[in-house]
Amino acid sequence: MELLRTPPPKERADAARNRTAVLDAAARLFAEHGVAAVSMDQIAAAAGVGKGTLFRRFGDKAGLAVALLDTREQVLQEAILHGPPPLGPGAPPAERLTAFVDAYLDYLLEHLDLVRMSETAAPGARYRIGAYRFWHRHVAIQLGDAPDPDHAAHTLLAALAAEHVAALLPELGEPRIRTGLRRLAENYNARR
């Protein structure tokens, strides 16, 4: 699992300062105005960098969303790898899977617009993000005795896709979504 984590890129001091300024400005503007209402031009101006610097470094708002989410994803990955049970090692797979569903849903709901943008920027973008490979491997390991743990992991993670959760949230609400996802995880474990 450690191998699936993306190491931070090495960068010059000025590039690191610019990156931090851009991420701080983007986080602030997104929190104040919403992700959809903020342009890359506004972010560049607030960060005090040129538009070219911003576009070269992040490509577009989806690339910026991925960068903003990176630190938050690393916190969840660290809890999975080294945190206390049931999310971390030491609990039975069924408990770890349910704990993951809860923890991932907490993360997703807190950053729904950013995750949604990062996952839907281009067809298949969700599956090319390094974090998805980590989540998939973790879920597949917890479902290790299932008939096809890799497929089951993709299926469970599909229910946790930002676009899916965003579409269901107004109609079902967070408690029903959480209950349904926990039930889905428990059903996978019951088939083992």
C-alpha positions in Angstrom: 0.0 0.0 0.0 2.8 2.4 0.8 4.0 2.0 -2.9 0.7 3.5 -4.1 1.2 6.7 -2.3 2.6 9.5 -4.5 5.7 11.1 -3.1 5.8 14.9 -3.1 7.7 16.4 -6.1 11.0 18.1 -5.5 10.8 21.8 -6.4 12.8 25.0 -6.2 12.2 27.3 -3.2 10.4 29.9 -5.4 8.3 27.3 -7.0 7.3 26.0 -3.6 6.4 29.5 -2.4 4.3 30.0 -5.5 2.6 26.6 -5.1 1.7 27.4 -1.5 0.4 30.9 -2.4 -1.8 29.5 -5.2 -3.2 26.7 -3.0 -3.9 29.1 -0.1 -5.6 31.6 -2.4 -7.6 28.9 -4.1 -8.7 27.3 -0.9 -9.7 30.7 0.5 -11.6 31.8 -2.7 -13.3 28.4 -3.0 -14.5 28.6 0.6 -15.8 32.1 0.2 -17.4 31.9 -3.3 -17.7 28.2 -4.1 -15.6 26.2 -6.6 -17.7 26.9 -9.7 -17.8 30.7 -9.1 -14.0 31.2 -9.0 -11.9 31.6 -12.1 -8.2 30.7 -12.6 -7.6 34.4 -13.3 -9.0 35.3 -9.8 -6.8 32.7 -8.2 -3.7 33.9 -10.0 -4.4 37.5 -8.9 -5.1 36.5 -5.3 -1.9 34.5 -5.2 0.2 37.2 -6.8 1.4 35.0 -9.6 1.0 35.2 -13.3 -1.7 33.2 -15.1 1.0 31.3 -17.0 2.6 30.1 -13.8 -0.8 28.9 -12.6 -1.6 27.1 -15.8 1.8 25.6 -16.2 1.8 24.2 -12.7 -1.8 23.0 -12.4 -3.2 22.9 -16.0 -6.8 23.8 -15.1 -9.1 24.0 -12.1 -9.4 20.2 -12.0 -5.6 20.0 -11.6 -5.8 22.6 -8.9 -8.5 20.6 -7.2 -6.3 17.5 -7.2 -3.5 19.4 -5.7 -5.7 20.9 -3.0 -7.1 17.4 -2.1 -3.6 15.8 -2.0 -2.9 16.8 1.6 -6.3 15.8 2.8 -6.1 12.4 1.0 -2.7 11.8 2.6 -4.2 12.3 6.1 -6.8 9.6 5.3 -4.2 7.3 3.8 -1.9 7.7 6.8 -4.9 6.7 9.1 -5.5 3.6 7.0 -1.9 2.6 7.0 -0.8 3.5 10.5 -3.8 4.8 12.5 -5.7 3.1 15.2 -8.3 0.4 14.5 -10.8 0.0 13.1 -9.7 2.3 10.2 -6.1 1.4 10.8 -4.5 -2.0 11.1 -5.5 -4.4 13.8 -9.3 -4.7 13.2 -11.0 -7.5 11.2 -11.5 -6.7 7.5 -15.2 -6.2 7.8 -14.7 -3.5 10.5 -11.9 -1.9 8.5 -14.1 -1.7 5.4 -17.0 -0.1 7.3 -14.6 2.3 9.0 -13.2 3.2 5.5 -16.6 3.9 4.1 -17.4 6.2 7.0 -14.1 8.0 6.9 -14.1 8.4 3.1 -17.7 9.7 3.1 -16.7 12.2 5.8 -13.8 13.3 3.6 -16.0 13.4 0.5 -18.8 15.4 2.0 -16.3 18.0 3.4 -14.7 18.5 0.0 -17.5 17.4 -2.3 -17.2 20.2 -5.0 -13.4 19.8 -5.2 -13.6 16.0 -5.4 -16.3 16.2 -8.0 -14.3 18.5 -10.1 -11.2 16.3 -9.9 -13.1 13.2 -10.8 -15.2 14.6 -13.7 -12.7 16.9 -15.4 -12.3 14.4 -18.3 -13.7 11.0 -19.0 -12.1 8.5 -16.7 -10.3 11.1 -14.7 -11.3 9.5 -11.4 -9.5 6.3 -12.2 -6.3 8.0 -13.2 -5.9 9.8 -9.9 -3.3 8.1 -7.7 -5.5 8.3 -4.6 -8.2 6.2 -6.4 -5.7 3.4 -6.9 -4.8 3.5 -3.2 -8.5 3.4 -2.1 -9.2 0.6 -4.5 -6.2 -1.5 -3.3 -7.3 -0.9 0.4 -10.9 -2.0 -0.3 -9.8 -5.0 -2.4 -7.5 -6.2 0.5 -10.4 -5.9 2.9 -12.6 -7.9 0.5 -9.8 -10.5 0.0 -12.0 -13.5 0.4 -14.7 -12.3 -1.9 -15.1 -14.1 -5.2 -13.6 -11.1 -7.2 -12.3 -8.5 -4.7 -11.0 -6.2 -7.4 -14.3 -5.9 -9.1 -16.2 -5.7 -5.7 -13.8 -2.8 -4.7 -14.6 -0.9 -7.9 -18.3 -1.4 -7.4 -18.2 -0.2 -3.8 -16.1 2.8 -4.8 -18.5 3.6 -7.6 -21.2 4.2 -4.9 -18.7 6.7 -3.3 -18.1 8.7 -6.5 -18.5 12.4 -5.9 -20.9 12.8 -8.9 -23.1 10.0 -7.5 -23.1 11.3 -3.9 -23.8 14.8 -5.1 -26.8 13.7 -7.1 -28.3 11.7 -4.2 -27.6 14.1 -1.4 -30.5 16.5 -2.0 -33.0 13.6 -2.3 -31.8 11.2 0.3 -29.7 13.2 2.7 -26.4 12.3 4.3 -27.8 9.9 7.0 -29.5 7.7 4.4 -26.5 7.7 2.1 -24.2 6.7 4.9 -26.6 3.9 6.1 -26.9 2.6 2.5 -23.1 2.6 1.9 -22.5 0.9 5.3 -25.1 -1.7 4.3 -23.4 -2.2 1.0 -20.1 -2.8 2.6 -21.7 -5.2 5.2 -23.3 -7.1 2.3 -19.9 -7.6 0.6 -18.5 -8.9 3.9 -21.5 -11.2 4.4 -20.8 -13.0 1.1 -17.3 -13.9 2.2 
